[in-house]
């Protein structure tokens, strides 16, 4: 952890004695800074392609007035300062969960997963899961609007190419999703250098234009934005606020990618390069519109001389692909965390890099997200139309993040008055922007909300269904003492080797173990009851991985603990237990792993969920990744024992 974080005293900061600091100090290096440029700032870095244009259009009602030009650039500048620089870079980055960020890490930090139904913590969990689901909506819109806005640059020099913008965009996006299986490490090696060139180009384009119309610098005065909003009327003001918010979308990636880069590289990259480049470009676009109002259709590309338009389109397309890749990788990471914490069913997760944590590919999510993105391009057809769909999900997510950060600060013992003052101030700003974006629901804002609603429903249904299944299991499990006592009165055939029975609980005998003994009248020489649990911390040290309890001679209960950023592996966990001498060496090797294959039977006449939700849960359960594969057990070692459970 950097010194500035360790000594932080802000209400949104982590308390040094809470155990939440980042244990893995990341050494600052050019490679880390370049990585942060490519992954963290791809989204917000491509916002100049469309954000300022939309803000001026919203403010001018079809005309370009100097007051609207200056008011829009002033509003965007102060949004970048207040929301991204102060709230995210200074405050939110301190609310880390042992170095990890993101809304799922916040939920883990607050212990919301353990919330009992009907409590305020349960409501908090619902709000947090909605926030996580909003990222999926953002993940479908970001690639669509980013790549579309870059390809639309072709129309500046060749308006006749306008008919080819959508097909070209679709081809680029199909290619992007098609290469995801290769992993971000392989396809992302040029991310940092390309984004470095991109931000340098943003700044240089802006400086050249500002020199010709320095009066645009009046936008540095926040009163110019306030004055315009005050006199423009509610309709125009809300439209302008909603459009200007597009300039800060992507700022949430600073917190989501905290675990990959650390707070210090993210802050340095922002304040040293990204923020100055963005500000110069936005003011440059404003200066251009003061002198050439007819450039409103594409002020970004009009900043460049004619000879540079095509190269700039190519660079912009690369930058938007990088922005899209960053959000796709973020969705993969969010999916993995949600699965580990029990919010989504097990899915096939492919590790694409052996030596780097977090380099994963989730095939099912990749193609569902790809379809949603392509649908967005076809349905909306232009970046102007997509601007109506963009922003509402991110503004709601930002408000939820501010609320959760306040609760974390209170949990860590900060002064409530200071917490309410600071976080309340930023929450008020978030709610203003959310209100401004809400008026765009019928213009396209419904699209990401529908996607987020579907994901949130699946998350809540999966969690509730698992609770009902666990309640049913608990009623059917035998206590250890009763089961072991019963074995004394049975003539069992002792099979050679070791059997590991996977269990979801740390007490009682799993159903498939008692069923196996009941039907086969046999038991292996050595028996392990293995439970893999995910803690609400990102990682668990290897020495704390396995806890072994001897229930009887050659009969053990093994509890394995993993962090929500780790992959659980039953073979690896058993090996850890043997290495720590808690299990005999014979337990490593050709272990037969018994898994309960449960078929969920929805019952409408019992208490639980609505019948349609029970059927949805049963469908998700049937199509989840096989338990053995999810826990890294070779197929040849797996034996499944079927059980029906009614919920």
C-alpha positions in Angstrom: 0.0 0.0 0.0 1.3 3.5 -0.8 2.0 5.8 2.0 -0.9 8.1 1.0 -3.3 5.2 1.4 -1.9 4.0 4.7 -2.2 7.4 6.3 -5.6 8.3 4.8 -8.2 9.8 7.1 -11.0 10.5 4.7 -14.4 9.1 5.5 -14.2 6.8 2.4 -10.8 5.5 3.3 -9.7 2.2 4.7 -8.8 2.2 8.3 -5.2 1.0 8.7 -6.1 -1.4 11.5 -9.0 -3.1 9.9 -7.0 -5.6 8.0 -8.3 -4.3 4.7 -5.1 -2.9 3.3 -3.5 -4.3 0.3 -1.0 -6.9 1.5 0.7 -7.1 -1.9 2.5 -3.8 -2.5 2.8 -3.2 -6.2 6.1 -1.7 -7.2 5.5 1.3 -9.4 7.0 0.8 -12.9 6.5 2.1 -16.4 4.9 -1.3 -17.4 2.3 -0.9 -14.6 1.5 2.6 -15.6 1.2 1.6 -19.3 -1.1 -1.3 -18.2 -3.3 1.0 -16.3 -3.6 3.3 -19.3 -4.7 0.4 -21.5 -7.1 -1.4 -19.2 -8.4 1.2 -16.7 -8.7 4.3 -19.0 -9.8 2.8 -22.3 -13.5 3.6 -21.7 -13.3 7.1 -20.3 -10.4 7.8 -22.7 -12.6 7.4 -25.8 -15.5 9.5 -24.4 -14.3 12.6 -26.4 -15.4 10.9 -29.5 -19.1 11.5 -28.6 -19.6 13.1 -25.1 -19.0 16.8 -25.9 -20.9 16.7 -29.2 -23.9 15.3 -27.4 -23.7 17.8 -24.6 -23.6 20.8 -26.9 -26.4 19.4 -29.1 -28.6 18.9 -25.9 -27.8 22.4 -24.7 -28.4 24.2 -28.0 -31.5 22.4 -29.1 -30.2 22.1 -32.6 -28.2 25.3 -32.7 -24.7 26.0 -31.5 -24.5 29.1 -29.3 -21.3 30.3 -27.6 -23.1 30.1 -24.2 -23.9 26.4 -24.8 -20.4 25.7 -26.0 -18.7 27.2 -23.0 -21.4 25.9 -20.5 -21.0 22.3 -21.8 -17.2 22.3 -21.6 -17.4 23.8 -18.1 -19.9 21.2 -17.0 -17.7 18.3 -18.4 -14.6 19.7 -16.8 -16.1 20.0 -13.3 -17.7 16.6 -13.7 -14.3 15.1 -14.3 -12.9 16.9 -11.3 -15.7 16.1 -8.8 -16.7 12.6 -9.9 -13.6 11.0 -11.2 -10.7 13.0 -9.6 -12.1 13.6 -6.1 -14.7 10.8 -5.6 -13.0 7.9 -7.4 -9.3 8.7 -7.5 -9.1 10.2 -4.0 -11.9 8.6 -2.0 -13.3 5.4 -3.4 -9.9 3.9 -4.2 -9.3 3.7 -0.5 -12.3 1.5 0.2 -10.4 -1.6 -0.8 -11.0 -5.2 0.3 -7.4 -6.4 0.9 -6.3 -4.5 -2.2 -9.3 -5.6 -4.4 -12.0 -3.2 -5.6 -15.3 -3.4 -7.4 -18.9 -3.7 -6.2 -18.7 -7.4 -5.4 -15.6 -6.8 -3.3 -17.7 -4.1 -1.4 -20.5 -6.6 -0.8 -18.0 -9.1 0.6 -16.4 -6.4 2.8 -19.8 -5.5 4.2 -20.6 -9.2 4.8 -23.9 -8.8 2.9 -23.7 -12.4 1.6 -24.6 -13.6 5.2 -27.6 -11.4 5.4 -30.8 -12.9 6.9 -34.0 -12.3 4.9 -36.0 -9.3 6.1 -33.0 -7.4 7.5 -31.5 -4.2 6.2 -28.4 -6.2 5.2 -30.6 -8.2 2.9 -31.9 -5.0 1.3 -28.2 -3.9 1.0 -27.4 -7.2 -0.8 -30.2 -6.6 -3.3 -29.0 -3.1 -4.0 -25.4 -4.3 -4.4 -26.4 -7.1 -6.7 -28.4 -4.6 -8.8 -25.2 -2.6 -9.0 -23.2 -5.6 -10.1 -25.9 -6.4 -12.7 -25.7 -2.9 -14.1 -22.1 -3.6 -15.2 -23.5 -6.2 -17.6 -25.7 -3.6 -19.2 -22.7 -1.2 -19.4 -20.7 -4.1 -20.9 -23.1 -4.4 -23.8 -23.4 -0.6 -24.5 -19.7 0.4 -24.2 -18.3 -1.6 -27.1 -21.3 -0.6 -29.3 -21.1 3.2 -28.8 -17.3 3.3 -28.7 -16.6 1.4 -31.9 -19.5 3.1 -33.7 -18.3 6.6 -32.8 -14.8 5.8 -34.1 -16.0 4.3 -37.4 -18.3 7.2 -37.9 -15.2 9.3 -38.5 -15.1 7.9 -42.0 -18.1 10.1 -42.8 -16.1 13.3 -42.3 -14.2 13.0 -45.5 -16.5 10.5 -47.3 -20.2 11.0 -46.4 -21.1 8.3 -48.9 -19.5 5.7 -46.6 -22.2 6.4 -44.0 -24.1 3.2 -45.2 -21.1 1.1 -44.3 -20.6 2.3 -40.8 -22.9 -0.3 -39.1 -21.6 -3.3 -41.2 -17.9 -2.3 -40.4 -18.8 -1.9 -36.8 -20.5 -5.3 -36.6 -17.5 -6.9 -38.3 -15.0 -5.3 -35.8 -17.1 -6.4 -32.8 -17.6 -10.0 -34.1 -13.8 -10.2 -34.5 -13.3 -8.8 -31.0 -15.6 -11.3 -29.3 -14.2 -14.1 -31.5 -10.6 -13.7 -30.3 -11.5 -13.5 -26.6 -10.6 -17.2 -26.1 -6.9 -16.3 -26.7 -6.9 -14.2 -23.5 -6.4 -10.5 -22.8 -2.6 -11.1 -22.2 -2.0 -12.1 -25.8 -4.3 -9.7 -27.6 -3.6 -6.9 -25.2 0.1 -6.4 -25.4 -0.2 -3.3 -27.4 -2.9 -1.8 -25.2 -0.7 0.5 -23.1 1.5 1.9 -25.9 -1.6 2.5 -28.2 -3.4 4.3 -25.4 -0.3 6.4 -24.6 -0.3 7.5 -28.3 -4.0 8.1 -28.1 -3.9 10.4 -25.0 -0.9 12.3 -26.5 -3.0 12.8 -29.7 -6.0 14.0 -27.6 -3.9 16.6 -25.9 -2.1 17.8 -29.0 -5.3 18.1 -31.0 -6.9 20.2 -28.2 -3.9 22.5 -27.8 -3.8 23.5 -31.4 -7.5 24.5 -31.3 -7.4 26.3 -28.0 -4.6 28.6 -29.3 -7.0 29.9 -32.0 -9.9 30.5 -29.5 -8.4 31.0 -26.0 -11.7 32.4 -24.8 -12.9 28.8 -24.3 -10.8 28.8 -21.2 -13.6 30.7 -19.5 -15.1 27.2 -19.1 -12.6 26.6 -16.2 -14.9 28.8 -14.1 -17.7 26.6 -12.6 -20.1 29.5 -12.6 -20.3 29.3 -16.4 -21.8 25.8 -16.1 -24.1 26.8 -13.2 -25.2 30.0 -14.9 -26.1 28.2 -18.2 -28.0 25.4 -16.4 -29.9 27.9 -14.2 -31.1 30.0 -17.2 -31.6 27.2 -19.7 -34.7 25.7 -18.2 -35.3 22.3 -16.7 -35.7 20.4 -19.9 -32.5 21.7 -21.5 -30.6 21.5 -18.3 -31.5 17.9 -17.7 -30.7 16.9 -21.3 -27.3 18.6 -21.1 -26.5 17.0 -17.7 -27.4 13.6 -19.1 -25.2 14.1 -22.2 -22.3 15.6 -20.2 -22.3 12.5 -18.0 -21.1 10.5 -20.9 -17.7 12.2 -20.3 -17.3 10.4 -17.0 -18.6 7.0 -17.9 -15.6 4.6 -17.5 -14.5 6.3 -14.3 -15.9 3.4 -12.3 -13.1 1.2 -13.9 -10.6 2.9 -11.6 -12.1 1.1 -8.7 -13.1 -2.1 -10.5 -9.4 -2.6 -11.6 -7.9 -1.7 -8.3 -6.7 -5.2 -7.6 -4.8 -5.5 -11.0 -2.7 -2.3 -10.7 -3.0 -0.8 -7.2 -4.1 2.7 -6.3 -0.9 4.5 -6.9 -0.4 3.7 -10.6 -4.1 4.3 -11.3 -3.8 7.8 -9.6 -0.6 8.8 -11.2 -1.8 7.8 -14.7 -5.0 9.8 -14.2 -3.5 13.0 -12.8 -0.3 13.0 -14.9 -1.7 12.1 -18.3 -5.3 11.0 -18.7 -7.0 14.0 -17.0 -4.8 16.7 -18.8 -5.3 15.0 -22.2 -9.1 14.8 -21.8 -9.4 18.4 -20.5 -7.3 19.7 -23.4 -9.3 17.8 -26.0 -12.7 18.8 -24.6 -11.6 22.5 -24.4 -10.2 22.1 -27.9 -13.5 20.9 -29.3 -15.2 23.8 -27.6 -12.7 26.2 -29.1 -13.4 24.7 -32.5 -17.1 25.2 -32.2 -16.7 28.8 -31.2 -15.0 29.5 -34.5 -16.7 26.8 -36.7 -20.2 26.1 -35.4 -20.9 23.8 -38.4 -18.4 21.3 -37.0 -21.0 20.1 -34.5 -21.7 16.9 -36.4 -18.2 15.6 -35.5 -16.0 18.1 -33.7 -13.5 15.5 -32.6 -12.4 14.5 -36.0 -12.7 18.1 -37.3 -9.9 19.0 -34.8 -7.4 17.2 -37.0 -6.1 18.5 -40.4 -7.6 16.8 -43.4 -4.6 14.6 -44.1 -4.8 13.2 -40.5 -8.5 12.1 -40.6 -8.0 8.6 -41.9 -5.0 7.8 -39.6 -7.0 9.3 -36.7 -10.0 7.0 -37.6 -7.6 4.1 -37.4 -6.2 5.2 -34.1 -9.6 5.9 -32.7 -10.8 2.4 -33.8 -7.9 0.8 -32.0 -8.6 2.9 -28.9 -12.3 1.9 -28.9 -11.4 -1.8 -29.3 -9.1 -1.5 -26.3 -11.9 0.2 -24.4 -14.3 -2.6 -25.4 -11.7 -5.2 -24.3 -11.3 -3.6 -20.9 -15.1 -3.8 -20.2 -15.3 -7.3 -21.5 -12.5 -8.5 -19.3 -14.2 -6.7 -16.4 -17.4 -8.6 -17.0 -15.4 -11.9 -17.0 -13.9 -10.9 -13.7 -17.2 -9.9 -12.2 -18.8 -13.2 -13.3 -16.0 -15.2 -11.6 -16.4 -13.3 -8.4 -20.2 -13.6 -8.5 -19.9 -17.4 -9.0 -17.4 -17.7 -6.1 -19.7 -15.9 -3.7 -22.7 -17.8 -4.7 -24.6 -15.2 -6.8 -24.4 -17.1 -10.1 -24.3 -20.7 -11.1 -21.0 -22.4 -11.9 -19.9 -21.7 -15.4 -16.9 -22.9 -17.5 -14.0 -20.6 -16.8 -10.9 -20.9 -18.9 -7.5 -19.6 -17.5 -5.7 -18.0 -20.4 -2.5 -17.3 -18.6 -0.7 -19.6 -16.3 1.4 -17.0 -14.5 -1.1 -14.2 -14.2 -4.1 -14.1 -11.9 -7.3 -12.8 -13.3 -6.6 -13.6 -17.0 -9.7 -15.6 -17.7 -12.2 -16.3 -20.4 -15.9 -17.2 -19.8 -17.3 -18.6 -23.0 -21.0 -18.4 -22.2 -20.8 -14.8 -20.9 -18.6 -13.8 -23.9 -21.1 -14.8 -26.5 -24.2 -13.6 -24.6 -22.5 -10.2 -24.2 -21.5 -10.3 -27.8 -25.0 -10.9 -29.0 -26.3 -8.1 -26.7 -23.7 -5.7 -28.1 -24.5 -6.6 -31.8 -28.2 -6.1 -31.1 -27.5 -2.7 -29.7 -25.6 -1.7 -32.8 -28.3 -2.9 -35.1 -31.2 -1.5 -33.1 -29.8 2.0 -32.5 -27.6 2.3 -35.6 -25.5 5.4 -34.6 -23.6 6.8 -31.7 -26.1 9.6 -31.4 -28.9 7.1 -30.9 -26.9 5.0 -28.5 -26.1 8.0 -26.4 -29.7 7.9 -25.2 -29.1 4.3 -23.9 -25.7 5.1 -22.4 -25.3 6.7 -19.0 -28.3 5.6 -17.0 -26.8 2.3 -15.9 -23.4 3.9 -15.0 -25.0 6.7 -13.1 -27.1 4.3 -11.0 -24.0 2.2 -10.4 -22.0 5.2 -9.3 -24.7 6.2 -6.8 -24.8 2.6 -5.4 -21.0 2.7 -5.1 -21.1 5.9 -3.1 -23.7 4.5 -0.8 -21.7 1.3 -0.2 -18.5 3.3 0.4 -20.3 5.3 3.1 -21.5 2.1 4.8 -17.9 0.8 4.7 -16.6 4.0 6.2 -19.1 3.8 9.0 -18.2 0.1 9.6 -14.6 1.1 9.9 -15.4 3.6 12.6 -15.1 6.9 10.8 -16.9 10.0 12.2 -20.6 9.7 11.0 -20.9 13.4 10.6 -17.9 13.5 8.2 -19.1 10.4 6.4 -22.6 11.9 5.8 -21.1 15.2 4.8 -18.6 13.9 2.3 -20.4 10.9 0.9 -23.7 12.7 1.0 -22.2 15.5 -1.2 -21.1 13.0 -3.8 -24.3 11.0 -3.6 -26.3 14.2 -4.3 -24.2 14.7 -7.4 -24.7 11.1 -8.5 -28.5 11.4 -8.0 -28.6 14.6 -10.0 -26.9 12.8 -12.9 -29.0 9.8 -12.5 -32.1 11.9 -12.6 -30.9 13.6 -15.8 -30.2 10.2 -17.4 -33.6 8.9 -16.3 -35.4 11.1 -18.8 -33.6 9.1 -21.5 -35.3 5.8 -20.6 -37.6 5.9 -23.6 -34.8 7.1 -25.9 -32.8 3.9 -25.3 -32.1 3.9 -21.6 -34.4 0.9 -21.3 -31.9 -1.3 -23.1 -29.1 -1.6 -20.4 -31.8 -1.6 -17.7 -33.5 -4.6 -19.2 -30.2 -6.4 -19.4 -29.3 -5.5 -15.9 -32.8 -6.5 -14.7 -32.4 -9.9 -16.2 -29.0 -10.5 -14.6 -30.2 -9.2 -11.2 -33.2 -11.5 -11.3 -30.9 -14.5 -12.1 -28.5 -13.5 -9.3 -31.3 -13.2 -6.7 -33.1 -16.3 -7.9 -29.9 -18.4 -7.8 -29.0 -17.2 -4.3 -32.6 -17.8 -2.9 -32.8 -21.2 -4.7 -29.5 -22.3 -3.1 -30.8 -21.3 0.3 -33.9 -23.4 -0.2 -31.9 -26.4 -1.5 -29.5 -26.1 1.5 -32.5 -26.0 3.9 -33.8 -29.2 2.2 -30.4 -30.8 2.4 -30.1 -30.0 6.1 -33.3 -31.8 6.9 -32.1 -34.9 5.2 -28.5 -35.1 6.5 -27.6 -37.5 9.2 -25.5 -36.2 12.1 -21.9 -37.5 12.1 -22.3 -39.4 15.4 -25.5 -41.2 14.3 -23.9 -42.1 10.9 -20.7 -43.4 12.4 -22.5 -45.3 15.1 -24.7 -47.0 12.5 -21.6 -48.1 10.6 -20.6 -50.3 13.6 -23.7 -52.4 13.1 -23.3 -52.9 9.4 -21.2 -55.5 7.6 -19.6 -53.3 5.0 -17.2 -54.3 2.3 -14.1 -52.1 2.6 -12.9 -50.9 -0.8 -9.3 -50.1 -1.4 -8.2 -46.5 -1.7 -9.5 -43.1 -0.7 -13.0 -41.7 -1.4 -13.7 -37.9 -1.2 -17.4 -36.9 -0.8 -18.0 -33.3 -1.7 -20.3 -31.5 0.7 -21.8 -28.0 0.7 -21.9 -28.0 4.6 -19.3 -28.2 7.3 -21.6 -30.4 9.5 -23.5 -33.5 9.0 -23.1 -36.4 6.5 -23.7 -35.5 2.8 -26.7 -37.2 1.2 -24.7 -39.0 -1.4 -22.4 -40.6 1.2 -25.3 -42.0 3.2 -27.0 -43.0 0.0 -23.9 -44.8 -1.3 -23.5 -46.8 1.9 -27.2 -47.6 2.0 -27.3 -49.0 -1.5 -23.8 -50.5 -1.9 -23.1 -51.7 1.6 -19.5 -50.7 1.0 -17.1 -48.0 2.1 -13.5 -47.1 1.1 -10.5 -47.6 3.4 -10.1 -43.9 3.8 -13.0 -41.4 3.6 -12.8 -37.6 3.3 -15.8 -35.3 3.5 -14.6 -32.2 1.6 -16.2 -28.8 1.7 -14.8 -25.8 -0.4 -15.8 -22.4 1.0 -15.2 -19.0 -0.4 -14.3 -16.4 2.1 -15.2 -12.7 1.8 -11.5 -11.8 1.2 -9.8 -11.9 -2.2 -7.2 -14.6 -1.4 -6.5 -17.1 1.4 -2.8 -18.0 2.2 -1.8 -21.6 1.3 -1.0 -22.3 5.0 -4.6 -21.5 5.9 -6.1 -23.4 3.0 -7.1 -26.7 4.7 -8.6 -27.4 8.1 -8.9 -31.1 8.9 -11.0 -32.7 11.6 -10.7 -36.5 12.5 -14.2 -37.9 12.8 -13.1 -41.5 13.2 -10.0 -43.6 12.3 -9.4 -43.0 8.6 -12.5 -40.8 8.4 -11.8 -37.1 8.0 -13.7 -33.8 7.4 -11.6 -31.4 5.2 -12.7 -27.8 5.0 -10.9 -25.8 2.2 -11.0 -22.1 2.1 -10.5 -19.9 -0.9 -10.8 -16.1 -1.6 -13.4 -14.8 -4.1 -10.6 -14.0 -6.6 -9.2 -17.6 -6.5 -10.3 -20.8 -8.2 -11.1 -23.7 -5.9 -9.3 -27.0 -6.7 -10.2 -30.1 -4.7 -6.9 -31.9 -5.7 -4.9 -28.9 -4.8 -6.7 -28.5 -1.5 -6.2 -32.2 -0.5 -2.5 -31.9 -1.4 -2.2 -28.8 0.9 -3.8 -30.9 3.7 -1.3 -33.7 3.1 1.7 -31.4 3.0 0.6 -29.8 6.3 0.5 -33.4 7.7 -3.2 -33.2 8.6 -3.9 -36.1 6.2 -2.0 -39.3 5.6 0.1 -39.4 2.4 -2.1 -42.1 0.9 -4.8 -39.5 0.4 -2.9 -37.9 -2.5 -3.1 -39.7 -5.8 -5.9 -41.6 -7.4 -8.7 -40.5 -5.1 -12.3 -41.3 -6.1 -14.4 -38.1 -5.8 -18.1 -38.7 -5.2 -20.4 -35.8 -6.1 -24.1 -35.5 -5.4 -26.0 -34.8 -8.7 -29.1 -33.1 -7.4 -32.2 -32.7 -9.5 -34.3 -29.8 -8.2 -38.1 -30.4 -8.3 -40.1 -27.2 -8.0 -43.2 -27.6 -5.6 -45.8 -24.8 -5.9 -47.5 -25.9 -2.7 -44.5 -25.2 -0.4 -43.1 -22.0 0.9 -40.2 -20.7 -1.1 -40.2 -18.7 -4.4 -42.9 -18.2 -6.9 -43.3 -21.2 -9.2 -41.9 -19.5 -12.2 -38.7 -18.5 -10.2 -38.4 -22.1 -8.9 -38.5 -23.3 -12.5 -35.9 -20.7 -13.5 -33.7 -21.9 -10.7 -34.1 -25.5 -11.7 -33.2 -24.5 -15.3 -30.1 -22.7 -14.2 -29.1 -25.6 -12.0 -29.5 -28.1 -14.8 -27.3 -26.0 -17.1 -24.6 -25.1 -14.6 -21.0 -26.3 -15.1 -20.5 -29.8 -13.8 -19.3 -29.7 -10.1 -16.3 -31.9 -10.7 -15.0 -29.8 -13.6 -15.7 -26.6 -11.7 -13.5 -27.8 -8.8 -10.7 -29.1 -11.0 -11.4 -32.9 -10.5 -10.3 -35.0 -13.5 -13.3 -36.7 -15.1 -11.9 -40.2 -14.6 -12.0 -39.7 -10.8 -15.6 -38.5 -10.6 -18.6 -40.7 -9.5 -22.0 -39.0 -9.4 -24.8 -40.1 -7.1 -28.2 -38.9 -8.1 -30.6 -37.2 -5.6 -33.9 -35.4 -6.0 -34.6 -32.4 -3.9 -37.9 -30.6 -3.7 -38.0 -26.8 -3.0 
